[in-house]
Amino acid sequence: MKSIISVIGAGSWGTALAISLAKKGHRVKLWMRNPKQFEQMEKSRENIKYLSGVLLPENIMLFNHIEEAVIDTDLILLTVSSQAVRGILKSFKDIVKENQVIVNAAKGLEKSTLLRISEVVKEELPKNSFAVLSGPSHAEEVCRDMPTTLVVASDSKAVAEYVQDIFISPKLRMYVNPDVIGVELGGALKNVIALGAGISDGLGYGDNAKAALITRGIREIARLGQTVGANINTFAGLSGIGDLIVTCTSMHSRNRRCGIKIGQGEKVEDAIESVGMVVEGIITTNVAYELSKKYDVEMPITSEIYRIINENRDVREAVVNLMMRSRTHEMEEVVESTNNKWKCK
């Protein structure tokens, strides 16, 4: 099945997915906002800033005008930052047809509304089918054909399997899941914990501390997720613990790298600037903190990272606060699993 696909956003992830799709034989229309980046990529057929050394296949067409990039395609893949999604949708909503499937690959939450991206898409393009793409994946590996597994979630089984067929390849294995809420929250909130893992590394702490952050981090992600309607089992999968592990342990992770800088004593603004790319975890921390208050969910790691970012809390004091919380039993927080099934669509 060969399709025409719009990829909106030519950062590292958008470019890597465009390359993967093109290698499978799809025609890919890759859009970027920056005219200078467009000129550079047109000339070199390479995304020098984000994925240096990887050439674009011939069946990737480059665009600087978004209307040209989205018209007459089968699927529109969003890879811009989460805060840019609504504006992007507004820019082309008048020319999108109802049969074009919208797939989001950005991992974040909208700051102004506390909404998940599926909810943003539903508000702006209510008649289009939607799926979310997530899982443990670094663009630097996907573009070089290193084996990777992802999960695609949709309310519709048919849509999820359609997107699965579009993307799946010998080096990119795709799983489907009906739990859109859980997949979105796992992909977004893992960036918060990755900031914490980076801070821990920046402080010079070891594997023990990181293992604790990952384990307790997935628990508080799942706690919020279940409260807002996610299936607890999702957080044991690729978009939960899988994505959390890879983001907390790899230097490809911009959130971990930013956290390392903060742990080493840099100001948050300087740490973000030094990464040189969007650090989704910064805004997501603020949104997650607000959601924890809204739904009265205990999220101690998120709360401490929020205070580091917004209240200049000393990072070592934050660690002490986490270690000296009230005593509890780990098994008290085990939640019974529930069935995870699609509705009839």
Buried (B, 14 or more C-beta within 10 A) or exposed (E): EEBBBBBBBBBBBBBBBBBBBBBBEBBBBBBBBEEEBBEBBEEEBBBEBBBEEBEBBEBBBBBBEBEBBBBEBBBBBBBBBBBBBBEBBEEBEEEBEEEBBBBBBBBBBBBEEBBBBBBBBBEBBEEBBBBBBBBBBBBBBBBBBEEBBBBBBBBBBEBBBBBBEBBBBEBBBBBBBBBBBBBBBBBBBBBBBBBBBBBBBBBEBEEEBBEBBBEBBBBBBBBBBBBBEBBBBBBBBBBBBBBBBBBBBBEBBBBBBBBBBBBBEBEBEEBBEEBEBBBBBBBBBBBBBBBBEEEEBEBBBBBBBBBBBEEEBEBEEBBEBBEEEEEEEEEEEEEEEEEBEBEEE
